[in-house]
Amino acid sequence: MWSEWWNRFLASDPALRRLRTAARVTLSVALSLVVVLPLLAWWGQPLPLAMLAAVVAINSSLGINDPDRRQQKITNLLMPLPAVLALLLSILTASWPLVHSLLFLVVIFAATYIRRFGPRFFPLGMVAFMGYFFAMFLRPQLPQLPALIAAAVTGALAAFAMRFLVLRDDPEGVLERGRHTLRAQVHGLLHAVRDVAEHPDSAQRRRELHNRSVRLNETSLMLENTVGQLDDLDEAGRELLRQRILDVELAAENLLTPLMRLVDHPSGGATAPHAISALIAVLNTEPQEIREATRLVAERIEQQGSVEIAMAVRRLGAGLAELADATGELGGERRDEAPPEPAGEPEPAEDDETGLRRRPELRMAIQVTCATGLAIMLGQLVSPNRWYWAVITAFVVFISTNSRGELLVRAWQRTAGTMLGVVAGILVAAQISGNTLAEIAMILVCVFLGFYFAGYSYAVMTFFITTLLGALYGMLGTFDEAVLETRLWETAVGAAAGVLAAVFVLPTRTRFVVRTNIQDFLLSLRDFLRGTGTEISEHGTVAGLQESMRELDDGLQRVINSAKPLTNYRLRSRRSQVQRSVAMLSGCAYYVRNLAVALSSTVDMVDDDTRNRLAELLWALADAVESLTDEGQVSFEAAITSAHRTADALHDIAESLTDGPTSLHRTIRWLDRTTQVVEDLARELPATTHEKQPAA
């Protein structure tokens, strides 16, 4: 039982990233408070000023996403600067309410717009906004500015210590934890298949099976990206490790197909649970024993007549064992990081499109400024003294949202989380009010749980942050049920302001974002097919497909994420088309991943004529895929007819072979499936890929 729950936990948190992030944030806040509170007491300054240290520590722990460690360190050390500047502006203008509010809008616009200059400016803009906001909340005086500067610097240094010294992200550790996660997710995938086998008519269990397959792909992508940060491996070693990660993913997916076919077959009811139970037992063994254990399981399954399942079991066992061997070789000391190569001047993008459609940061800055301006006006009607809660809601609901649908979901989740958090905050404050140690402990627990669940549910995170406020107000001696009730109403007002801005100010429709991401996916697929065909034709080999496959999988994840407001929160009749499109694209990516693996061995074994036909088929498929986008040069009918003609010739060559199934047979099978899913996409997507959004 314990093993099963541990596997579920690992599968839900790839490489324990959420756990480590929540621990890092909580320890950063705790360390900053441990340093700042005694310092403020000695200095004779109000203790609530320590909240700024906590805010800077949180933003420094979460928001920094520069591409390399050196740049991350620089950004971390810069975090106090925008926070202090915003504080100073807020303090100096506090006596002029109109100027104070208008300047807040300027800070909000600038904090949002500067994201266009690179990843460093996202956290810097966010901490500037929070600095101005907390000056409104704390209402400090100008003589307290040195104490505020000390608090901001302490918060940044606490986050620096936790991120780069205590809980640093070493790629070897991430990869080792990720390997255990990958194994746990395969384990969960098999459990989901067994659940479907026991309840074959349950749509909910089939959806859970699909979700587990998606999470397996996400973890695989994360691990492949981590491999690129391993300095102790040369490029050949990195490619080998990426290939082994991909082999595990494909082996699990290839096992899934025959198992589900067996589950759905009228006579397969007894074989499927037996095969799955045996595999689950194998996954609980040590990595060194997986090869032998899976061989024995495969032999038993083969004796029962399920040859396809037996072959898939062998591949899965081999893949898991090879990945364990590969990651086990990474325990040596890492070399010091090489300094990053100086980046050249970026070349100007050649783009004929102008206006706000090509400037998403400017569009969002305008939307956020309008939303927060409306929140200021409406929030003051609710509470002239606490309207800033409406402003922060209107601001943060736009963070990481790319469409109107995503913002609507985020606004609803924040309001719902606040509503429940108000109730919890009242109950918590009533129990621990006056007990300082209990209040600090509760604040840290809420910080940990809030940021642990941040990647799982925004509503849950909001619930814990609102509960935290109950303990915080109690510690400050200002707790009142009316305060939390006011926060609830201000949150609702801020969410409504954000929704109105998203709907009426330069709106970005969710379906347009989905269509754009689908088109990007198709263009990545075209580039993969065309580039692979060219490599086969010119060099007679296939190598280096991992980068193209990662781009394709990244594109698929963007489609899935952007479609969630339409697939998770719409009536079934309105979401069926989007669900079908996403399912087809997922199947397409799956077939192409298998095609990439099969091609690498096939092109080395066939003659020049067969290689040329493979290249011609890939080119024809690339033209067919391109015809589904705005860049199409050849009609779909002409391209797919050419593809079928070349495929028929390849089938004739394969049938003339006297040997059993070869790598050429496998390649042709995946090419056939890719062709079929492209034809299905042509029937599903003709209106969605060409439709344009009106210019804003």
WODAVEN-V166854 format. One record per backbone hydrogen bond with DSSP energy under -1.0 kcal/mol. NH is the residue of the N-H (numbers start at 0). CO is the residue of the C=O. Records with the same first field share a line. If there is no record, write none. Layout:
NH->CO  CO
This chain:
4->0
5->1
6->2
7->3
8->4
9->5
10->6
11->7
15->12
16->13
19->15
20->16
21->17
22->18
23->19
24->20
25->21
26->22
27->23
28->24
29->25
30->26
31->27
32->28
33->29
34->30
35->31
36->32
38->34
39->35
40->36
41->37
42->38
43->39
44->39
48->45
49->46
50->47
51->48
53->49
54->50
55->51
56->52
57->53
58->54
59->55
60->56
61->57
62->58
71->67
72->68
73->69
74->70
75->71
76->72
77->73
80->77
82->78
83->79
84->80
85->81
86->82
87->83
88->84
89->85
90->86
91->87
92->88
95->92
99->95
100->96
101->97
102->98
103->99
104->100
105->101
106->102
107->103
108->104
109->105
110->106
111->107
112->108
113->109
114->111
115->112
116->113
117->114
120->117
123->119
124->120
125->121
126->122
127->123
128->124
129->125
130->126
131->127
132->128
133->129
134->130
135->131
136->132
137->133
138->134
143->140
144->141
147->143
148->144
149->145
150->146
151->147
152->148
153->149
154->150
155->151
156->152
157->153
158->154
159->155
160->156
161->157
162->158
163->159
164->160
165->160
166->161
169->167
173->169
174->170
175->171
176->172
177->173
178->174
179->175
180->176
181->177
182->178
183->179
184->180
185->181
186->182
187->183
188->184
189->185
190->186
191->187
192->188
193->189
194->190
195->191
196->192
197->193
198->194
201->198
205->201
206->202
207->203
208->204
209->205
210->206
211->207
212->208
213->209
214->210
215->211
216->212
217->213
218->214
219->215
220->216
221->217
222->218
223->219
224->220
225->221
226->222
228->225
229->226
230->228
232->229
237->233
238->234
239->235
240->236
241->237
242->238
243->239
244->240
245->241
246->242
247->243
248->244
249->245
250->246
251->247
252->248
253->249
254->250
255->251
256->252
257->253
258->254
259->255
260->256
261->257
262->258
263->259
267->264
271->267
273->269
274->270
275->271
276->272
277->273
278->274
279->275
280->276
281->277
282->278
284->281
288->285
289->286
292->288
293->289
294->290
295->291
296->292
297->293
298->294
299->295
300->296
301->297
302->298
304->301
305->300
306->304
309->305
310->306
311->307
312->308
313->309
314->310
315->311
316->312
317->313
318->314
319->315
320->316
321->317
322->318
323->319
324->320
325->321
326->322
327->323
329->326
350->348
357->354
358->355
362->358
363->359
364->360
365->361
366->362
367->363
368->364
369->365
370->366
371->367
372->368
373->369
374->370
375->371
376->372
377->373
378->374
379->375
381->377
382->378
388->385
390->386
391->387
392->388
393->389
394->390
395->391
396->392
397->394
398->395
400->397
403->507
406->402
407->403
408->404
409->405
410->406
411->407
412->408
413->409
414->410
415->411
416->412
417->413
418->414
419->415
420->416
421->417
422->418
423->419
424->420
425->421
426->422
427->423
428->424
429->425
430->426
431->427
432->428
434->431
438->434
439->435
440->436
441->437
442->438
443->439
444->440
445->441
446->442
447->443
448->444
449->445
450->446
451->447
452->448
456->452
460->456
461->457
462->458
463->459
464->460
465->461
466->462
467->463
468->464
469->465
470->466
471->467
472->468
473->469
474->470
475->471
477->472
482->479
483->479
484->480
485->481
486->482
487->483
488->484
489->485
490->486
491->487
492->488
493->489
494->490
495->491
496->492
497->493
498->494
499->495
500->496
501->497
502->498
503->499
504->500
512->508
513->509
514->510
515->511
516->512
517->513
518->514
519->515
520->516
521->517
522->518
523->519
524->520
525->521
526->522
527->523
528->524
529->525
530->526
531->527
532->528
533->529
534->530
535->531
536->532
537->533
538->534
539->535
548->544
549->545
550->546
551->547
552->548
553->549
554->550
555->551
556->552
557->553
558->554
559->555
560->556
561->557
562->558
565->562
566->562
567->563
573->570
574->570
578->574
579->575
580->576
581->577
582->578
583->579
584->580
585->581
586->582
587->583
588->584
589->585
590->586
591->587
592->588
593->589
594->590
595->591
596->592
597->593
598->594
599->595
601->597
602->598
604->601
605->601
610->606
611->607
612->608
613->609
614->610
615->611
616->612
617->613
618->614
619->615
620->616
621->617
622->618
623->619
624->620
625->621
626->622
627->624
628->625
631->628
638->634
639->635
640->636
641->637
642->638
643->639
644->640
645->641
646->642
647->643
648->644
649->645
650->646
651->647
652->648
653->649
654->650
655->651
656->653
665->661
666->662
667->663
668->664
669->665
670->666
671->667
672->668
673->669
674->670
675->671
676->672
677->673
678->674
679->675
680->676
681->677
682->678
683->679
684->680
688->684
